[in-house]
Amino acid sequence: ISVISICRFVSQKNIKEILNIALKLPNLNFSVIGDGPLWQNINSLITKNNLNNISLLGERKNIFKYLYASDIYLSTSLYEGLPLSILEAMSIGLPIVASNVTGNSDTIENGKSGFLYEINDIKSAVYYLKKLSVNNDLIRKMGYAAYQRQRKVFSENLMVTNYNNLYKSI
């Protein structure tokens, strides 16, 4: 099972939590796409803790190639606005496991299109990832719900229409 995260390497994204989760799930493969000021620090922690199940892929142009090769999307952010990487993952039908913060909780229907866990509650995040990793039917069901939600609530056409209506009302 392949778990992917796409984020800037900044404190807001809480990447150390991904490492703590990966440490508890040695049978899952974690990939993190992105770059930023904390990249070297995170890379050093991976080496120090001998985390062989996590790969830092750096910045990538075609993230959909990596999303399609993954089974689950993970977000450990401390806060979000509109989490575009989660919407991209939902757009191809990946179930989401994410921290229960504004933005993530506005995007994900807990228990339907993914699972929300409280920040620093590694035990819950691990539980949800394990639950998905042993049940391909659940991955497909939640992935389809994520896909449907992205299309129904967050599609580009719908958002353009909503913005146009908002501007007209002002």
Buried (B, 14 or more C-beta within 10 A) or exposed (E): BBBBBBBBBBEEBBBBBBBBBBBBBEEBBBBBBBBBEBBEEBBEBBEEEEBEBBBBBEEBEEBEEBBEEBBBBBBBBBEBEEBEBBBBBBBBBBBBBBBBBEBBBEBBBBEBBBBBBEBBEBEBBBBBBBBBBEEEEEBEBBBEBBBBBBEEBBEEEEEEEEEEEEEEEE
